[in-house]
Amino acid sequence: MLSTNLIILIPLLPLISFLIIALGGKKYFPNLCGALGTLALLGSFILSLTVAYDYFFVVGKVNDIYQQIVPYKLTWLQFASGISIDIGILLDPISVMMLVVVTLVSLMVHFYSLGYMHGEERFATYYSFLGLFTFSMLGLVMSSNIFQIYMFWELVGVSSYLLIGYYFDKPSAVAASKKAFIVTRFADLGFLIGILVLSFYGETLDFQTLISRLTTDSTQLHSITAASFLGCSALTWGLLLVFMGGAGKSAMFPLHIWLPDAMEGPTPVSALIHAATMVVAGVFLVARLFPVFSSSVNAMDVVTWVGITSSFFAAIIACTQTDIKRVLAYSTMSQIGYMMFSLGVARYGGENGLGYMASMFHLFTHAMFKALLFLGAGSVIHYVHSNDMKDMGGLRKLMPVTHITFLIACLAIAGIPPFAGFFSKEEILQAAFHTNKLVFCIAILTAAITAFYMFRLYFNIFWNKSFHGHNDEHHGEAPLTMKLPLLFLALLSILVGFIPFGNFVTADGKQLLTEFHLSFSVAPVALALGGILLAYSFYKKENTAPDKLAASIGGLYTAAYRKFYIDELYLFITKKIVFNLIGRPAAWFDKNIVDGFMNLLATISMQVSLLIKGLQSGKVQQYAAYYFAGVLGFVLLFIYFWT
């Protein structure tokens, strides 16, 4: 049976580790901070597995439908309107799945960091930030109401800011952390407004009640659909504003610009943020409100096209990048786009919910192989002391464990059977094929490009040319604390695809039986193999073919390498338009009108004081004369009015 105390301990353990390490770790037990943080996450992971087992196999299913369970709820703020902000825990298939995913990936990152971050001066600070981030993410996925999720949403933003800017002495890291924080804050403003719109018409903040009122034939549903602005209902506007927050956190186009720069943080942080935690928060948010989203065709269309555009756009850019972490960053953006458009093509209930199940399935499998890719990249960077592929090559013999595990992850993300990514991508492509043929065509092309750029990365790191770096300080490819997470995640990247995911996580809580269609799989796998073969011919051995191809397409390659100048466009808008046309006039008004008015008041006060300062001479006789003159004046006035 589910125990409330055990469930509460899942987020509390990383919070406790954060407090202990932050307050006294560096001073009293600097060498034990990593072990303490890792043990806390191990405890959370074990508890998450226990809760998942109890939910899926003991108490969660009633009449063959997985229920939403609220084991804990506390009213925090009660308003006169009847709306209250509660602090609660909501367990359903996606929240239980996310508990396992977040604690697993965070545990792997904690354990891996014992070796990767060993010797860092701010080792304790690093582990305290990891604990805060994990607590924030766990609080987000367990939230029982939409305002509670917003509070943890912002806490995730703060903790990611701290982790990305961990190397605070590097200007690039400071700039990256500020960029991530500012961009996501703009998106979160939309999220907050969307919360206000939905809660105003739904008359509640509670997820269960809100979904019920906005999806059934109720007064609230009629009210929110009847109200309109610019041709769209208040329901559509509210959902689009909520999606704006999700798109910012999940780095969807055009709010993606913070993601590549976030690579300035330590590589294990990149694995934590970009594998299964912060960047999938937007996908989780849409999935949490999926019954409401599915009732608005316009909102679902926006989700679909933002997702597929982001996926294709990021895949093209990834083909040109030379920093291995930036390639993986754009890969993350592309895969999150896959999850997002899969939600967009889905509908609520029965087989129509295939896209929903496929999105959650891909979220689950992607967490394993993307964490593996980032941690494998960390091992390579740890060995080579560079992020640039130009400094790598021929590392397969020097780093055999990293080589094999990285290859497994590349095969998984490329969608090659029987690795995990094949099964989840197959479900997404089937959902798109049955709903929107154009989206399907773009998605299958993106899958082929994904295979190409991932094996471009693989061959450039482990084949291509001989490695000539100096590694005198190394006695091997990596310590055991870095190898074990790679091996464990590689095993999961092979096995988790065989989980009958539709038995556990679906849009309506009912079992969704899916079938494997060999004829349907031929085209995606063939295109993926074609992408791998193209990368093989270009990058297995050092040659001039890639340079000739880049020169032949000239401007397109340059534009993709420069990320299609989206950053420059934002800088132009902010500096040339916002600052010049709004900021400068506002500064002039503030300086000349506001400050000028206050200076005028000060000048008038000064002149008046100069005129009357003679009255305060300090002479008692003069004050007495003023007094008697005043008394005489009052007497004369009294006589005048009396007579």
C-alpha positions as CSV (number, residue, x, y, z in Angstrom):
1,M,0.0,0.0,0.0
2,L,1.1,3.6,-0.7
3,S,2.5,5.2,2.4
4,T,2.2,9.0,2.5
5,N,5.3,9.4,4.6
6,L,7.4,7.4,2.1
7,I,6.1,9.4,-0.8
8,I,6.9,12.7,0.9
9,L,10.4,11.5,1.6
10,I,11.1,11.2,-2.1
11,P,11.5,15.0,-2.6
12,L,12.5,15.7,1.0
13,L,15.7,13.6,0.9
14,P,17.4,15.7,-1.8
15,L,16.1,18.8,0.0
16,I,17.7,17.7,3.2
17,S,20.9,16.9,1.5
18,F,20.9,20.4,-0.1
19,L,20.4,22.1,3.3
20,I,23.0,20.0,5.1
21,I,25.6,20.4,2.4
22,A,24.9,24.0,1.7
23,L,25.0,25.0,5.4
24,G,28.0,23.0,6.7
25,G,29.4,20.7,4.0
26,K,32.3,22.8,2.8
27,K,33.4,23.6,6.3
28,Y,32.8,20.4,8.3
29,F,32.9,17.5,5.8
30,P,34.0,18.6,2.4
31,N,35.1,15.2,1.3
32,L,31.8,13.5,2.2
33,C,29.4,15.9,0.4
34,G,29.3,13.8,-2.8
35,A,28.7,10.6,-0.9
36,L,25.9,12.3,1.2
37,G,24.2,13.7,-1.9
38,T,24.5,10.4,-3.7
39,L,23.1,8.4,-0.8
40,A,20.1,10.8,-0.5
41,L,19.3,10.2,-4.2
42,L,19.8,6.5,-3.8
43,G,17.1,6.6,-1.1
44,S,14.8,8.7,-3.3
45,F,15.3,6.3,-6.2
46,I,14.5,3.2,-4.1
47,L,11.4,4.9,-2.7
48,S,10.3,5.9,-6.2
49,L,10.6,2.3,-7.4
50,T,8.6,1.2,-4.4
51,V,5.9,3.8,-5.1
52,A,5.8,2.9,-8.8
53,Y,5.4,-0.8,-8.0
54,D,2.6,-0.2,-5.5
55,Y,0.8,2.2,-7.9
56,F,1.1,0.1,-11.1
57,F,0.6,-3.3,-9.6
58,V,-1.2,-3.0,-6.3
59,V,-3.5,0.0,-5.7
60,G,-3.4,2.3,-8.8
61,K,-5.7,0.3,-11.1
62,V,-9.4,0.2,-10.4
63,N,-11.8,-1.4,-12.9
64,D,-8.9,-1.6,-15.4
65,I,-8.3,2.1,-15.2
66,Y,-5.3,3.8,-13.5
67,Q,-6.7,6.3,-11.0
68,Q,-5.4,9.7,-9.9
69,I,-4.6,9.4,-6.2
70,V,-4.0,12.4,-3.9
71,P,-2.3,10.9,-0.8
72,Y,-1.5,14.3,0.7
73,K,-3.2,17.7,0.5
74,L,-2.8,20.8,2.7
75,T,-4.7,24.1,2.1
76,W,-2.1,26.8,2.2
77,L,-3.9,30.0,1.1
78,Q,-7.7,30.3,1.1
79,F,-9.3,33.2,-0.8
80,A,-12.7,34.8,-0.3
81,S,-13.7,33.7,-3.9
82,G,-13.5,30.1,-2.8
83,I,-10.3,29.4,-4.7
84,S,-7.4,28.1,-2.6
85,I,-3.8,27.4,-3.2
86,D,-3.0,23.9,-1.9
87,I,0.2,22.0,-1.4
88,G,-0.5,18.4,-2.4
89,I,0.8,15.3,-4.1
90,L,-0.9,13.9,-7.2
91,L,0.0,10.4,-8.3
92,D,-1.1,9.1,-11.7
93,P,0.8,7.2,-14.4
94,I,2.8,10.2,-15.7
95,S,3.8,11.5,-12.3
96,V,4.9,8.1,-11.1
97,M,6.8,7.5,-14.3
98,M,8.5,10.9,-13.9
99,L,9.5,10.1,-10.2
100,V,11.4,7.1,-11.4
101,V,13.0,8.9,-14.4
102,V,14.1,12.0,-12.4
103,T,15.5,10.1,-9.5
104,L,17.3,7.6,-11.8
105,V,19.0,10.2,-14.0
106,S,19.8,12.3,-11.0
107,L,21.3,9.3,-9.2
108,M,23.5,8.5,-12.2
109,V,24.6,12.1,-12.4
110,H,25.4,12.2,-8.6
111,F,27.4,9.0,-8.8
112,Y,29.2,10.0,-12.1
113,S,30.1,13.4,-10.6
114,L,32.1,11.7,-7.8
115,G,34.8,11.1,-10.3
116,Y,34.2,13.9,-12.8
117,M,34.1,16.7,-10.3
118,H,36.7,15.3,-8.0
119,G,39.2,18.0,-6.9
120,E,36.9,20.9,-7.7
121,E,37.2,23.8,-5.2
122,R,33.4,24.2,-4.9
123,F,32.7,20.5,-4.8
124,A,30.2,20.9,-1.8
125,T,28.4,23.8,-3.6
126,Y,28.0,21.7,-6.7
127,Y,26.3,18.8,-4.8
128,S,24.1,21.2,-2.8
129,F,22.9,22.7,-6.1
130,L,22.2,19.2,-7.5
131,G,20.1,18.4,-4.5
132,L,18.1,21.7,-4.8
133,F,17.5,21.0,-8.5
134,T,16.3,17.5,-8.0
135,F,14.0,18.5,-5.1
136,S,12.5,21.2,-7.4
137,M,11.9,18.8,-10.3
138,L,10.4,16.2,-8.0
139,G,8.1,18.8,-6.5
140,L,7.1,19.9,-10.0
141,V,6.0,16.4,-11.2
142,M,4.2,15.6,-8.0
143,S,2.2,18.9,-7.8
144,S,-1.6,18.5,-7.4
145,N,-2.6,22.0,-8.6
146,I,-1.5,24.4,-11.3
147,F,-0.2,27.1,-9.0
148,Q,1.9,24.7,-7.0
149,I,3.5,23.5,-10.2
150,Y,4.3,27.1,-11.1
151,M,6.1,27.6,-7.8
152,F,8.3,24.6,-8.4
153,W,8.6,25.6,-12.0
154,E,10.3,28.8,-11.0
155,L,12.4,27.0,-8.4
156,V,13.7,24.7,-11.2
157,G,14.6,27.9,-13.1
158,V,16.5,29.3,-10.2
159,S,18.4,26.0,-9.5
160,S,19.2,25.5,-13.2
161,Y,20.6,29.1,-13.2
162,L,22.9,28.2,-10.3
163,L,24.1,25.0,-12.0
164,I,24.7,26.5,-15.5
165,G,26.6,29.4,-13.9
166,Y,28.6,27.0,-11.6
167,Y,31.9,28.2,-13.1
168,F,31.1,31.8,-12.1
169,D,34.6,33.0,-12.9
170,K,34.0,32.3,-16.6
171,P,32.2,35.2,-18.3
172,S,30.7,32.8,-20.8
173,A,29.1,30.7,-18.0
174,V,27.7,33.8,-16.3
175,A,26.3,35.0,-19.6
176,A,24.8,31.6,-20.3
177,S,23.1,31.3,-16.9
178,K,21.6,34.8,-17.2
179,K,20.4,34.1,-20.7
180,A,18.7,30.9,-19.6
181,F,17.1,32.6,-16.7
182,I,15.9,35.7,-18.6
183,V,14.5,33.8,-21.7
184,T,12.6,31.3,-19.5
185,R,11.2,34.2,-17.4
186,F,9.6,35.8,-20.4
187,A,8.0,32.4,-21.2
188,D,6.9,31.9,-17.6
189,L,5.1,35.3,-17.7
190,G,2.9,33.8,-20.4
191,F,2.5,30.6,-18.2
192,L,1.4,32.7,-15.2
193,I,-1.2,34.7,-17.3
194,G,-2.5,31.4,-18.7
195,I,-2.9,30.1,-15.1
196,L,-4.9,33.1,-14.2
197,V,-7.1,32.7,-17.3
198,L,-7.8,29.0,-16.8
199,S,-8.3,29.3,-13.0
200,F,-10.6,32.4,-13.4
201,Y,-13.0,30.5,-15.6
202,G,-12.5,27.1,-14.0
203,E,-12.9,28.6,-10.5
204,T,-10.2,26.4,-9.2
205,L,-6.4,25.7,-9.3
206,D,-6.7,22.0,-8.5
207,F,-5.8,19.9,-11.5
208,Q,-8.5,17.2,-11.2
209,T,-11.2,19.8,-10.7
210,L,-9.9,22.1,-13.4
211,I,-9.8,19.3,-15.9
212,S,-13.2,18.1,-15.0
213,R,-14.8,21.5,-15.3
214,L,-13.1,22.5,-18.5
215,T,-13.8,19.2,-20.4
216,T,-17.3,18.2,-19.3
217,D,-20.6,19.9,-20.0
218,S,-20.4,22.5,-17.2
219,T,-21.0,26.2,-16.5
220,Q,-17.3,26.9,-16.5
221,L,-16.7,25.2,-19.9
222,H,-19.6,27.2,-21.5
223,S,-18.2,30.4,-20.0
224,I,-14.6,29.9,-21.1
225,T,-15.6,28.9,-24.7
226,A,-18.1,31.7,-25.0
227,A,-15.6,34.4,-24.1
228,S,-13.3,35.2,-27.1
229,F,-10.5,37.6,-28.2
230,L,-9.2,38.1,-31.7
231,G,-11.3,35.2,-32.9
232,C,-10.1,32.6,-30.4
233,S,-11.9,31.5,-27.2
234,A,-10.6,32.2,-23.8
235,L,-9.9,28.5,-23.4
236,T,-7.6,28.5,-26.5
237,W,-5.8,31.7,-25.3
238,G,-5.3,30.2,-21.8
239,L,-3.9,27.0,-23.2
240,L,-1.6,28.8,-25.6
241,L,-0.2,31.0,-22.8
242,V,0.4,27.9,-20.6
243,F,2.1,26.3,-23.6
244,M,4.3,29.3,-23.9
245,G,5.7,28.6,-20.5
246,G,6.2,24.9,-21.5
247,A,7.9,25.9,-24.8
248,G,10.3,28.2,-23.0
249,K,11.3,25.5,-20.5
250,S,11.5,22.8,-23.2
251,A,13.5,25.1,-25.5
252,M,11.0,25.0,-28.4
253,F,11.5,27.3,-31.3
254,P,11.7,30.3,-31.1
255,L,12.4,30.2,-27.3
256,H,15.3,27.8,-27.7
257,I,18.2,30.2,-27.7
258,W,19.2,29.5,-24.1
259,L,19.7,25.8,-24.6
260,P,23.0,25.6,-26.5
261,D,24.6,28.2,-24.2
262,A,23.6,26.2,-21.2
263,M,26.4,23.8,-22.1
264,E,28.7,26.1,-20.2
265,G,27.8,24.2,-17.0
266,P,29.6,21.1,-16.0
267,T,28.9,18.2,-18.3
268,P,27.0,16.1,-15.7
269,V,24.7,19.1,-15.2
270,S,24.1,19.1,-18.9
271,A,23.0,15.4,-18.6
272,L,20.7,16.2,-15.7
273,I,19.1,19.3,-17.3
274,H,18.9,18.0,-20.9
275,A,18.1,14.3,-20.4
276,A,15.0,13.9,-18.4
277,T,14.4,16.8,-16.1
278,M,14.2,20.5,-16.9
279,V,13.7,20.4,-20.7
280,V,10.9,17.8,-20.5
281,A,9.0,19.9,-18.0
282,G,7.1,21.6,-20.9
283,V,6.2,18.2,-22.3
284,F,5.0,17.1,-18.8
285,L,2.9,20.2,-18.5
286,V,1.1,19.7,-21.7
287,A,0.6,16.0,-20.8
288,R,-0.8,17.0,-17.4
289,L,-3.4,19.3,-18.9
290,F,-3.8,17.0,-22.0
291,P,-7.6,16.5,-21.6
292,V,-8.1,20.2,-21.7
293,F,-5.6,20.8,-24.6
294,S,-7.3,18.0,-26.6
295,S,-10.6,19.9,-26.4
296,S,-9.1,22.9,-28.3
297,V,-8.2,22.0,-31.9
298,N,-6.3,25.4,-32.4
299,A,-4.2,24.8,-29.3
300,M,-3.3,21.3,-30.4
301,D,-2.4,22.5,-33.9
302,V,0.0,25.0,-32.3
303,V,1.6,22.3,-30.2
304,T,2.0,20.1,-33.3
305,W,3.6,22.6,-35.5
306,V,5.9,24.2,-32.9
307,G,7.0,20.7,-32.0
308,I,7.7,19.5,-35.5
309,T,9.3,22.8,-36.5
310,S,11.6,22.7,-33.5
311,S,12.6,19.1,-34.2
312,F,13.5,19.7,-37.9
313,F,15.1,23.0,-37.3
314,A,17.4,21.7,-34.5
315,A,18.3,18.6,-36.5
316,I,19.6,20.8,-39.4
317,I,21.7,22.9,-37.0
318,A,23.2,19.8,-35.2
319,C,24.6,18.7,-38.6
320,T,27.0,21.7,-38.6
321,Q,28.2,22.1,-35.0
322,T,31.6,21.0,-33.9
323,D,31.3,21.3,-30.1
324,I,30.1,17.9,-29.0
325,K,27.9,19.2,-26.2
326,R,26.2,21.7,-28.5
327,V,25.5,18.8,-31.0
328,L,23.8,17.0,-28.1
329,A,22.0,20.1,-27.0
330,Y,20.4,20.5,-30.4
331,S,19.7,16.8,-30.4
332,T,17.8,17.3,-27.2
333,M,15.8,20.1,-28.7
334,S,15.0,17.9,-31.7
335,Q,13.9,15.0,-29.5
336,I,11.8,17.2,-27.3
337,G,10.1,18.5,-30.4
338,Y,9.3,14.9,-31.3
339,M,7.6,14.4,-27.9
340,M,5.7,17.7,-28.3
341,F,4.3,17.1,-31.8
342,S,3.3,13.6,-30.7
343,L,1.1,15.1,-28.1
344,G,-0.2,17.6,-30.6
345,V,-1.4,14.9,-33.0
346,A,-3.0,12.9,-30.3
347,R,-6.6,13.1,-29.0
348,Y,-8.1,12.1,-25.7
349,G,-9.4,8.6,-25.3
350,G,-8.8,5.1,-26.7
351,E,-6.6,4.5,-29.7
352,N,-6.8,8.3,-30.5
353,G,-4.4,8.7,-27.5
354,L,-1.6,6.8,-29.3
355,G,0.4,10.0,-29.7
356,Y,0.1,10.7,-26.0
357,M,1.4,7.3,-25.0
358,A,4.1,7.5,-27.6
359,S,5.3,10.9,-26.4
360,M,5.5,9.7,-22.8
361,F,7.3,6.5,-24.0
362,H,9.8,8.5,-25.9
363,L,10.3,10.8,-22.9
364,F,11.1,7.6,-20.9
365,T,13.5,6.0,-23.4
366,H,15.1,9.4,-24.3
367,A,16.0,9.9,-20.7
368,M,18.2,6.8,-20.7
369,F,20.1,7.2,-23.9
370,K,20.4,11.0,-23.8
371,A,21.9,10.8,-20.2
372,L,24.2,8.2,-21.5
373,L,25.3,10.4,-24.4
374,F,26.0,13.4,-22.2
375,L,27.9,11.4,-19.6
376,G,29.8,9.7,-22.4
377,A,30.7,13.1,-23.8
378,G,31.8,14.1,-20.3
379,S,34.2,11.1,-20.2
380,V,35.6,12.2,-23.6
381,I,36.0,15.8,-22.5
382,H,37.6,14.6,-19.2
383,Y,40.1,12.6,-21.3
384,V,40.8,15.1,-24.1
385,H,40.3,18.4,-22.2
386,S,38.4,19.8,-25.2
387,N,34.8,20.0,-26.4
388,D,35.7,20.4,-30.1
389,M,35.5,17.4,-32.4
390,K,38.6,18.7,-34.2
391,D,40.7,17.8,-31.2
392,M,39.3,14.2,-31.1
393,G,39.4,11.1,-33.2
394,G,40.7,7.5,-32.8
395,L,39.6,7.2,-29.2
396,R,37.9,3.8,-29.5
397,K,41.0,1.9,-28.4
398,L,41.9,4.4,-25.7
399,M,38.4,4.5,-24.3
400,P,36.8,1.1,-25.0
401,V,34.0,1.4,-22.4
402,T,33.0,4.9,-23.4
403,H,33.2,3.9,-27.1
404,I,30.8,0.9,-26.7
405,T,28.3,2.7,-24.5
406,F,28.3,5.8,-26.7
407,L,27.7,3.6,-29.8
408,I,24.7,2.0,-28.0
409,A,23.3,5.4,-27.3
410,C,23.8,6.6,-30.9
411,L,22.0,3.5,-32.2
412,A,19.2,4.1,-29.7
413,I,18.6,7.7,-30.7
414,A,18.9,6.8,-34.4
415,G,16.0,4.5,-34.0
416,I,17.8,1.2,-34.9
417,P,16.2,-2.0,-33.6
418,P,16.3,-3.5,-31.0
419,F,17.5,-0.4,-29.1
420,A,15.0,1.6,-27.0
421,G,14.6,4.6,-29.2
422,F,13.4,2.5,-32.1
423,F,10.2,1.4,-30.2
424,S,9.2,4.8,-28.9
425,K,10.0,6.6,-32.2
426,E,8.0,4.0,-34.1
427,E,4.9,4.7,-32.0
428,I,5.3,8.5,-32.6
429,L,5.6,8.0,-36.3
430,Q,2.6,5.8,-36.4
431,A,0.5,8.3,-34.5
432,A,1.6,11.1,-36.9
433,F,1.0,8.8,-40.0
434,H,-2.6,8.2,-39.0
435,T,-3.3,11.9,-38.1
436,N,-1.2,14.2,-40.3
437,K,0.7,12.9,-43.3
438,L,2.7,16.2,-43.7
439,V,3.9,16.0,-40.1
440,F,4.8,12.4,-40.6
441,C,6.9,13.2,-43.7
442,I,8.8,15.9,-41.8
443,A,9.2,13.6,-38.8
444,I,10.6,10.7,-40.8
445,L,13.1,13.0,-42.6
446,T,14.1,14.4,-39.2
447,A,14.7,10.9,-38.0
448,A,17.1,10.3,-40.9
449,I,19.0,13.5,-40.2
450,T,19.2,12.5,-36.6
451,A,21.0,9.3,-37.5
452,F,23.4,11.2,-39.7
453,Y,24.4,13.9,-37.2
454,M,24.7,11.4,-34.3
455,F,27.0,9.1,-36.3
456,R,28.9,12.2,-37.6
457,L,29.6,12.8,-33.9
458,Y,30.4,9.2,-33.2
459,F,32.9,8.7,-36.1
460,N,34.6,12.1,-35.4
461,I,35.2,11.1,-31.8
462,F,36.1,7.5,-32.0
463,W,37.4,7.0,-35.6
464,N,38.3,9.5,-38.3
465,K,42.0,10.1,-37.3
466,S,44.5,9.1,-34.7
467,F,44.4,10.9,-31.3
468,H,47.6,12.8,-30.6
469,G,46.8,14.5,-27.3
470,H,48.8,14.4,-24.1
471,N,47.2,12.6,-21.2
472,D,50.0,12.0,-18.8
473,E,47.7,12.7,-15.8
474,H,45.3,9.8,-16.8
475,H,45.8,6.2,-15.9
476,G,42.8,5.1,-18.0
477,E,39.8,6.5,-19.7
478,A,37.9,7.3,-16.5
479,P,37.5,6.2,-12.9
480,L,35.0,3.5,-11.9
481,T,32.5,6.0,-10.6
482,M,32.2,7.4,-14.2
483,K,32.2,4.0,-16.0
484,L,29.5,2.3,-13.9
485,P,26.7,4.9,-14.8
486,L,27.7,4.5,-18.5
487,L,27.3,0.7,-18.3
488,F,24.1,0.9,-16.4
489,L,22.5,3.4,-18.7
490,A,23.7,1.5,-21.8
491,L,21.9,-1.6,-20.4
492,L,18.7,0.4,-19.9
493,S,19.0,1.9,-23.4
494,I,18.9,-1.7,-24.8
495,L,16.1,-3.0,-22.5
496,V,13.6,-0.3,-21.7
497,G,12.2,-0.3,-25.2
498,F,10.7,-3.8,-24.6
499,I,8.5,-2.5,-21.8
500,P,4.8,-2.7,-22.8
501,F,4.4,1.0,-22.1
502,G,0.8,1.2,-23.2
503,N,-0.2,-1.1,-20.3
504,F,0.9,1.6,-17.9
505,V,0.8,5.1,-19.3
506,T,-2.0,6.3,-21.4
507,A,-4.1,9.4,-21.8
508,D,-7.3,8.0,-20.2
509,G,-5.7,5.5,-17.8
510,K,-6.9,2.5,-19.8
511,Q,-4.6,-0.1,-21.3
512,L,-3.6,0.7,-24.8
513,L,-2.6,-2.3,-26.9
514,T,-0.1,-1.4,-29.6
515,E,1.2,-3.7,-32.4
516,F,4.5,-3.8,-34.2
517,H,4.0,-3.4,-37.9
518,L,7.1,-4.7,-39.8
519,S,6.0,-3.1,-43.1
520,F,5.7,0.3,-41.5
521,S,9.1,0.1,-39.8
522,V,11.0,-0.6,-43.1
523,A,11.0,3.0,-44.3
524,P,12.1,4.7,-41.0
525,V,14.9,2.1,-40.3
526,A,16.1,2.3,-43.9
527,L,16.3,6.0,-43.8
528,A,18.1,5.9,-40.5
529,L,20.6,3.3,-41.9
530,G,21.0,5.6,-44.9
531,G,21.9,8.5,-42.6
532,I,24.4,6.3,-40.8
533,L,26.0,5.1,-44.0
534,L,26.3,8.7,-45.2
535,A,28.0,9.7,-42.0
536,Y,30.3,6.6,-42.3
537,S,31.4,7.6,-45.8
538,F,32.1,11.2,-44.7
539,Y,33.6,10.8,-41.3
540,K,35.0,7.3,-40.6
541,K,38.3,8.4,-42.2
542,E,39.6,11.8,-42.6
543,N,38.8,13.2,-46.1
544,T,37.8,16.3,-47.9
545,A,34.2,15.2,-48.8
546,P,32.5,17.1,-45.8
547,D,34.4,20.3,-46.7
548,K,33.4,20.0,-50.4
549,L,29.8,19.5,-49.5
550,A,29.8,22.5,-47.1
551,A,31.4,24.6,-49.8
552,S,28.8,23.4,-52.4
553,I,25.8,24.5,-50.4
554,G,27.7,27.6,-49.1
555,G,25.2,30.0,-47.7
556,L,22.9,27.3,-46.3
557,Y,25.7,25.6,-44.4
558,T,26.9,29.0,-43.0
559,A,23.4,29.9,-41.9
560,A,23.0,26.5,-40.2
561,Y,26.4,26.8,-38.5
562,R,25.4,30.3,-37.3
563,K,22.1,28.8,-36.0
564,F,20.1,30.7,-38.7
565,Y,21.1,33.9,-37.0
566,I,18.3,33.6,-34.4
567,D,20.5,35.0,-31.6
568,E,21.5,37.9,-33.8
569,L,17.9,38.6,-34.6
570,Y,17.1,38.7,-30.8
571,L,20.0,41.0,-30.2
572,F,18.9,43.3,-33.1
573,I,15.4,43.5,-31.7
574,T,16.5,44.1,-28.1
575,K,19.4,46.5,-28.8
576,K,18.2,48.4,-31.9
577,I,14.5,48.4,-31.4
578,V,13.6,47.9,-27.7
579,F,16.6,49.8,-26.2
580,N,16.7,52.6,-28.9
581,L,13.0,53.1,-29.4
582,I,11.7,52.3,-26.0
583,G,14.6,52.2,-23.6
584,R,16.3,55.5,-24.6
585,P,13.0,57.6,-24.7
586,A,12.1,56.1,-21.3
587,A,15.5,57.0,-19.9
588,W,15.2,60.5,-21.3
589,F,11.8,60.9,-19.8
590,D,13.0,59.6,-16.5
591,K,16.0,61.8,-16.5
592,N,14.5,65.1,-17.8
593,I,10.8,65.0,-16.9
594,V,10.7,62.9,-13.7
595,D,14.1,63.9,-12.3
596,G,13.6,67.4,-13.7
597,F,10.3,67.8,-11.8
598,M,11.8,66.6,-8.6
599,N,14.8,68.9,-9.1
600,L,12.3,71.8,-9.7
601,L,10.6,71.0,-6.4
602,A,14.0,71.0,-4.7
603,T,14.9,74.3,-6.2
604,I,11.6,75.9,-5.2
605,S,12.1,74.6,-1.6
606,M,15.6,76.0,-1.6
607,Q,14.6,79.4,-2.7
608,V,11.7,79.6,-0.3
609,S,14.0,78.5,2.5
610,L,16.5,81.3,1.5
611,L,13.6,83.8,1.7
612,I,12.4,82.8,5.1
613,K,15.6,81.8,6.8
614,G,16.0,85.3,8.3
615,L,12.9,84.6,10.4
616,Q,14.9,82.0,12.3
617,S,17.6,84.3,13.6
618,G,17.9,82.8,17.1
619,K,17.2,86.1,18.8
620,V,14.6,85.8,21.6
621,Q,13.6,89.5,21.4
622,Q,12.8,89.1,17.7
623,Y,10.7,86.0,18.4
624,A,8.8,87.8,21.1
625,A,8.1,90.7,18.8
626,Y,6.7,88.2,16.2
627,Y,4.6,86.7,18.9
628,F,3.0,89.9,20.1
629,A,2.5,91.1,16.5
630,G,0.6,87.9,15.9
631,V,-1.5,88.3,19.0
632,L,-2.3,91.8,18.1
633,G,-3.3,90.7,14.6
634,F,-5.7,88.1,16.0
635,V,-7.2,90.8,18.4
636,L,-7.7,93.2,15.5
637,L,-9.4,90.5,13.4
638,F,-11.6,89.5,16.3
639,I,-12.7,93.2,16.9
640,Y,-13.3,93.6,13.2
641,F,-15.6,90.6,12.8
642,W,-17.3,91.1,16.1
643,T,-18.3,94.7,15.3
